[in-house]
Amino acid sequence: MTTTGRLAPSPTGAQHLGNARTYLLAWLSARSKGGTVRLRVEDIDTPRNKPDAVGQLFDDLARLGLDFDGEPVVQSANLDAHVAALEVLKRRELVYPCTCTRSDIATASAAPHAEHEGPAYPGTCAFRSAGDAANLARPFAWRFRVTHSPAFVDGFRGPTAIDLRQAGGDFVVWRAYDAPAYQLAVVVDDAAMGVTEVLRGDDLVPSTPRQLLLYEALGLPAPSFTHVPLVVGADGRRLAKRHGDTRLQTYWKAGVTPESVLGTLAWSCGWLAAPQRVTARELLPRFTLASVPPTPWVADERFLRATRPG
């Protein structure tokens, strides 16, 4: 079977070094197997989208040499397919209308990174059936009933199991303001795009058993999953503005070459003994997940010095 990987950037902000490292790993993983790479712009988190972010992310990927096959997919254009999937879940009584707090529901709009995982949902609204939605006067979201937690073999971490009943419980698949939540949209879109391999940051490990439940419920083939360590700041938290300006656009404007950025990222993955200029395609024969450090890569002074603008 031909491998089909994907890059799935979100236009909620500028792409930074940490994003680039994960995209590079995903691209190399698919290309090294002679596979294809698809691109999807994950723009369903409408309130957080930035006007210039889409153009910038296309520019960033082009500069890094991370090409893709076919036309890019814009997630918000797939609403009909998302609605159809929700209807399947309703008919099967696998979801129920939830009128719990808006703040609880709002967190489902974007990918739920590990630091955003809240306490397990207590099942307050789980007594409802799908048909009860017609009698609700209050806004409501749709929650998926978690009955079990599928284990899986991660391409980097190995056998992985998370008890969803402890880690979040029943999860939102449709938001109160009538838009799909991350988990449902990603499953529907990856299946429609023929994705067979998902490589992403390990902050999304808890999303995998949720998505496996949805693949099972919708009768869709599930891809393989690989979760790689993130780039973090010296404080151990995901790379962000608090760690300084690591936006790729800042590097380009300062005259830093994409080859220099790629060389530093390759060094962080154990493919080079020291940072040096290299292209993405030159890394193909060097690519192996086995050399990637198992812990988050700390963007300390050594790392930042190798890619610092100017």
Residue, then its C-alpha position, 0 to 999 in steps of 0.5 A: m500500500t502506498t504511504t500517504g502522509r500529510l501536513a496540517p498547519s493551522p492559520t491561527g498564528a505564524q509557523h515557528l521552528g517547532n512547527a518546522r521540525t514536526y513538518l520536516l519529520a512528517w514530510l521525510s517519513a512519507r517521502s522516504k517510503g516513496g509516498t505522497v504528501r497532502l496538505r490541509v489548512e486546518d482553519i475551522d477555529t475561525p475566531r483565532n485565524k490570522p488574516d495573513a497566516v495562510g499566505q505565510l505558511f505556504d511561503d514557509l513550506a515552499r522555502l523549506g522545500l516541503d512540497f506536497d501532492g495534489e491541491p491543498v485542502v481547506q478544512s472549512a470547505n468540507l463542512d458538508a462531509h463533517v455534517a454527514a458524519l455527525e448525522v451518522l453518529k446521531r443515528r447510532e446514538l453515539v453522541y448526545p447534546c450537551t448544554c454544559t459551560r461554554s468555556d468547556i465546549a470552546t476548548a474543543s475548537a482547536a487541537p487539544h494539546a496536552e497542557h489544555e487537557g482538563p478534568a474528565y467530563p463528569g457525564t452531566c448530560a449523558f442521560r440524553s438521547a440524540g432526539d432530545a436535542a429538538n427540545l432544548a432551548r439552550p445552545f448545546a454541543w454534541r459529545f461522543r460517548v466514550t465506552h472504551s479506550p483503544a490502544f495503538v502502536d505508535g510509530f515512535r513511542g511503541p505500544t500506547a494506551i490511555d484511559l479516556r475515561q480518566a483523560g477527558g471522558d466523553f469529548v465534544v465532536w460538534r460545537a455549540y455555534d454549529a461547527p465541527a470540533y477538531q476530533l471529528a473534522v480531522v478524522v473525516d478529512d484524513a479519511a477523505m484525503g486517503v491519509t495512511e500515516v499521521l506524524r505529529g507532535d506528542d502533545l496530541v497523543p491523547s487525541t489518538p484513541r479519541q480519533l480511533l473511536l471515531y474511525e470505528a464508529l464511522g466505519l472508516p480505515a484508520p491511519s498509523f500514528t506516530h508522535v514525536p517530541l516537541v521543541v520546547g523552551a528552557d522552561g520545558r513548555r511548548l515553543a511560543k512567544r515567551h521564548g523569543d521570536t522563533r517565527l520562520q518569517t522572522y528568519w527569512k526577513a533577517g536573511v537566514t537561509p532555509e538550508s541553515v534552518l533545516g541543518t539545525l533541525a536535522w542536527s536536533c534530530g540526530w541526522l547531522a553531527a553539527p548544524q550545516r546547510v542542507t536541503a530537505r531532499e538531501l536529508l532523505p537518505r539520512f532520515t530515521l526516527a531511531s536517531v530522534p531523541p526521545t525527550p523534547w528538544v530544548a531550544d536553549e542557547r545552543f539551538l537558538r544560536a545556530t539559527r539566530p537571525g543575523 
